[in-house]
Amino acid sequence: MITKFKKAFQDADFKEILTKGFSFLLLKVGGTIVGYLFTLFITLKFGANIYGVVAFSFSIFMIVSVVGKLGLDTNILKFFSDNENDKDSGLFYKSVLKSFVFSSVLSLLIFSFRYELVFQIFEVPKPQLLPYLPWVLAAIPLWSVNHISAGYLRAKKHTKSFAFFYNPARFLFSLLILSILYLITQDPIITVQAHFFAVLLSAICSFLLVSSQIKKKQKRSKVNSWSFMFSGIPMMFSSSILILLGWMDTFVMGIYEDDSEIGIYNVSLKVATLASFSLEAINAILAPKIAKDYLTNNSKNYKRLISFSTKLNFLISSFVIIAIILLKDILLGMFGIEFLAGATILIVFCFGQLINSFSGSVGVILQMTGKQKIYQNIVLVALVINLMLTFALTPIYGGVGAAIATVISMAFWNLGGAIYLKLYLNITSYFNPFKRDTK
């Protein structure tokens, strides 16, 4: 094992995945800790009910924002991974503008129908959401700017900057601002107000950082920005479906369950996602490498990198999953004694994370090798499965039913994607301890 680890550091690509991936992992862990502190602040100061409202508000934020990005963050990543495209900086600015305008229109549309949303969709009306919605919806266009900027930073291998702005910045700034606002007022609305100003700050900083990295700024683009936008729509659908898969259970919980149950469910989900850190860290480095090797027809190298990355991720994730299960009462109890009721939900989600880890970087591989439409179809079927099972199981089994529905759909999309890659592209994305990573 030690010998293999030494050999990995002797390989330039493996070394980059290990070192930069580890840096991303540290930032991700740090960001998640901050996110948990933000959640902990809300649960301890305002209780599970208010956190349930906040979690549900964030589900709307995530679902709408991924549509508002139009898939441009992923398209920017693929386009600027090729250094030959660096001179076409106008495409970045046009993408930011289009996404911002489209996101703003979506937010205004939802705001216009806020009363119908609150009083007609839910089994029990949720008027308590009304003060929260304006702040959440206003943050959506800003989040689009932030993610497209982060996509550019990821393409140019500014891994630490990308890692920071992709998620940690949002909760770090939220926690700091919330702490200040709490000294002024104890009104629960400050939770989403802090979030809005945090997203605003993150969007400004990430955009200015990208602008400083672009040597030759252009308003025009050699590539038609409208064609570029439409080419990203399949990725938008894939990303939208993934976000729906990740947040639809919370949304459906809001229809059938009270705010406290939503809060307990969401905290259990947050704890389980600790196991996904290594995969996200590896994907951050792996995506531009696969895109570059695919464009240069270097299939041997990206297959080698995929195999190595999958093994590394599976070993790390398995260890984390075991630790989460053993320490579940301590981890859940940190948020308050009422959250211990989410232990079964947490175990179900851990099983789903194990399947995710076993399957490998399915989504990244399919999208970076030009198979985004295939990936879109796979996750679309997974979403249908998720919706059917969530609406069937949640009214009967509550949070446990919603978790089971999510894990089954997750297993379908991950295992289905892994099978497709093996059968049609001869890429082994899943964990295979007997496959050797040779040049």
N, C-alpha and C positions, 0 to 999 in steps of 0.2 A: 504493500500500500504506500509506504514512504517512497519507494523507488518510483512508482507511477507518478506520485505527486511531484518529485524532482524532475521527471521527464516532462511533465506538463509545464513547468516553469521554463524549460529549455525551448519550448515551442512558443514563438512570438504570439500567435493567435490565442493559444490556450492561456498564456500568461496575461494577455489583455483581458480575457474573460474573467480570470481569477482576480486580478488586481483591481481593474476598473469595476468589475461586478461587485467586488467586496466593498469598494468605496460607495457604490450605489446602495448596497445593502445597508451600510452604516447610516447613510442619509435616510434611507427608507425606514429603518428601525427607529432612528431618532425622530423622524417625522411622525411615525405611528405612535410613538410614546407621547409626543405632543398632542396628537389627535385624541389619544386616550385620556390625556390630562384635560383636554377641552371637554370631552364627554363626561369625565369624572367631575369636573367643575359643575356642569349642568345638573348631573344626577344628585350630587351632594347638596347643592344650593337650592335647587328647584324641584327635585324629585323625579320619579319615573314618568309621571304623567306629562310634565313639561318636556322631558327628553323625548317622549313618544311623539309629541307635536313637532319638535325640532327634527327628529329623524324622518318623519313623514314629509316635512317641508323639504328636507335635503333629497328625498327620493324624487320629488318633482323637479328639483334643481338639476339633478344628475340626468334624469330622463330627457328633459327638454334641452339641456346644454349639449348633449351628444348629437342631437339632431341639428342644432344650430351650428355646429362645427362643420357640417356638410362633408365630413371625411377629409377635410383639407389638412388637418394636422398629420394624418398618416401619409397623404399625398406629398406634402412638403418634405416629410422624412425621406420618402423614396427619391424624390426629385433632387434634393440637395445632398444626398449621399454620394452622388456623382460630382466630383470637384469641377468638372467641365461646366456645370450649370451655375457656378458661383457668380458669374457675371450677370446672370438674369435675376437680379435682386428685386426687380419690379414685381415679379410674380409673388414674392412673399408679402409685399405691402398690399397688393390687390386682393390676395387671399384673406388677409386680416380684415380688410374693409368689407368684403362681401360677407364674411362670416359674422362680423359685428352687426351689420344691417339686418341680415336674415334672422339672427338670434333676437334682435330687438323687436322685430315684427312678431315673432313667435311669443315672446314675453308679453307684449301688448295684447295679443289675441287672447292668451290665457287669462290675463288680468281682466279683460272685458267680460269674460264668462266665469269669473271667480265665484259668484253667488250660485250659479248652476252647479259648479264643481262641488262646492261645500254642502249645499242643501239637497241635491238630487242624486248624487252618485252613491253616497254612503248609506248603509243600512240605518245608522243613527247619524243625523246631521252633525257636522263638525264646525260650528261657527267660530270656535276658538282658533281656527286656521287663518281667518280673514286678516288679522293684523300682521301675520307672518309672511303672507304671500307677496306683498309688494317688495319687501326687502330681498326675498329669495329670487323673484323674477328679475329684479333689476341687476342682480349679480351675474345672470346667465350670459349676456353679451361680453362681459368682461372676462368671464371664464374661457370663452372661445378664443379671445385674443391671447390669453395666457397659454392655452394649450397649443395653438399654432406656433407661438414663439418657442415653446418647449420642444415642439417637433423639429424646428430648425436647429436648435441647440443639440438635439439628439443626433441629427443627421451629420453635424459637424464634429461629433464625438466630444462635445463638452458635457460629459456624463454627469459630473457633479452639479452643474448648473441645471441641466435637464431634470435630474433627480429632485433637486430642491423645489423647482417651480411646478413640477408635475403634480405634487400633492403636499409635501411637508409645509411649504410656504403658506398655503391656505390655512392650515390649522395652527401653525406657529403664530402668524399674525392675528388670527382669530382669538387665540388664547390671551395674547398680550393686550389686545384691544378690549376683550371681554373683562379682563381683570381691572382695567382702568374704568370702564363703564360701570362696573359693579360698585365701585367706590362712590359713584354719583347717584345711582338708582338701582333698586333691586327688582325692577320690572322685568319679567322674563323675556320681553321683546328684545332686550339687549343681546340675546343669544344670536339672533339672525342679523341684527344690526352690526354686531362685531364681525360676523361672517361676510357681510357685504363689503365693509371697508377693508377687510383682509384680502378679498378677491380683487378689489380695486387696486390695492397696493401691489399685489403680486402681478397683475396684468401690466401695470405701468413699468415695474422693475424688469420684468422679463422682456417686454417689448423694447425698452431702452437698451438692454444688454445685447439683444440681437442686432439692433441698429448700430451699436458700437462695433460689432463684429463684422458688419458688412462694409467693406472698403469702398466699393463704388455703388452709391445709392442711385437707384433709377425709379422713375415713375412708370415708365413703360416696360413691357415685357415682350420678349421674342416669341414666347409661347402664348397662345390665346388663353387668357385667364378664365373665360367662360367654359371652354373645352376642358381646361384643367379642372375646373370646379365639377363639371358633370362627370368627369372620369373618376372623381373621388366619391360619387354617390354610392356605388356598390360598397365601398369601405364604410361610408356613413351608415348604410343599412346594417352592415355587419356589426359596427360599433354600437349602433342604436339597439340592436337586438341583444347584444351582450350586456349593455347597461340595463335594458328591460329585464333580462334574465337575473341580473344582480339586484335590481330594485323592485321588480314587480311583486315579489313576495311581501315586501314591506308595504307596498301600495294596497295589495289585497288584504293584508292584515288590518290596514286602516279602515277597510270597508266593513269587516266583520268583528274586529276586536276593539277594545278600548285603548286609550293612549298608553296606559301602563304596560299592557301586553306587548304593544309595538316597541316600547322602550326596552323591555327585557329581551325580546327577539333580536333587536338590532345590536344590542351589546354582545349577545352570544355570537352573532355573525362576525362582529368586529374582532372578537378574541380568536375565532377560528381562522380568520384571514392572516393571522401571524404566520401560518404555514406557507403562505404564498409569496413571502418576501423574496426567497431565493430565486424563484421563477421570474419574478418581475425584475430582479437585479440582473439576471442572466439575459433576459430578453432585451434589456436596455442596450447591452453591448452586442448581442447576437443579431438584432434586426438590421442595422446598417451593414454588417458584415455579409449577411445572407443576400441583401439587396445588391451589394457591390459584386459579389461572386456570381450571382445569378445573371447580372448584366454582362459580365465578362465570360459567361459560360464555364465558370470554374466549379462544376458540380461536385467534383471530388473533394474540394476543400470545404464547401459548406456542409456536405454530408458528414464530414469528419468533425466539424465544429458542433453540429447538431448532436451527434452521438456523445461527444464529450460533455456537452452542456446538460444533456438529459441525465446522464449518470450523476453528475455533480449535484444537480437540483434534487434528484430523488433521494440521495443520501441525506442531504441537509434537511429537506422537508420531512422525511420520515422521523428523524430525530426530534424535530420541533413538534410534530403531531403527537408523538408519544408523551413529550413533556407537557403539552397542553392538556391532554386527557388526565394525566396524573395530578396536575395542579389546578384542575378546573374549578374547584371550590374556592381556592385562594384567588384565582384570576377574576372570577365572577363576583366574589364577595367584596372585592375592592370597590365596586360601584354601589354597594349597598346590599343589605341582607335580602331584599326582595328579588335581586337579580340571580340568586342561587336557583331560582325556579327554572332558569334557562339551561341547566346542566345537560338534560337530554337533547335539547336543540343543538347545543355545542358539540356533542358527540356525533350527531348526525352530520353536521357540517364538516367535522374533522375527517369523516369517511369520504366525503366529497372531495376534500382537499387532497387526500391520498390518491384518488383516481386522477385528479388533475395533474398531480406531480408525476404519476406513472406515465401518463400520456405524452408529456413533454410540451414543447413550445408550438403546439399545433397551429394556433391562430397566426402567430408571427411568421411561421414557415409558409403557410398557404398565401398570406398576403404579400410577402416579400418575393415570392416566386411566381407572381402573376395569377394566382388561383383565388383571387378575392371573391369572385362570383360563386365558386364552389363552396368557399368558406361561408359566404352569405347564405347559401341554400341550406347548409348543415345547421347553422345557428338559427335559421328561420324555423326549421322543423323542431329544433330544440325548444324554441320559444312557444310554439304551438303546444308541445307536450307539457311545458311548464305551466302555461295558462290553464289548460284542461285539468291538470292534476292539482294546481294551486286552488282553483275555484271549487274543485271536488273535495279536497282534503282539509282545507283551512276551516270551513264551517263546522267540520266534525271533530278534527283533532287540534285545531288552533295552530300555535307556532310550530309544533312538531310536524304537523301535516304540511305546512308551508315549507319547512326545511326539507322534508322528504321529497316533495315535488321539485324543489330547486336542485337537489343532489341528483335525482334521476335525470333531469334535463341536462345537467352539467356532465354527467357520465356519457350521455348520448353524444353530445357535441365533441367532447374530448376523444373518446374512443372511436367515434365515427370518423373524425378528422385523421386520427392516427392510422386507421385502417385504409382510408383513401390514399394517404401519403405512401404507405407501403405498397399497395396494390398498383397504383397508377404512376407514381413517381419514383418508386423504389427508394424511398427515404424512410429510414427507421427513426421515428421521432420518439417512440415509447422506450421505456427503460429495458435495456437488454444487457445484463451483466457480462455476457459472453462475447459481445461485439467489441472488437479492438479498434482503437482510434489511431490509425497509422496514416502517415503522409502518402 
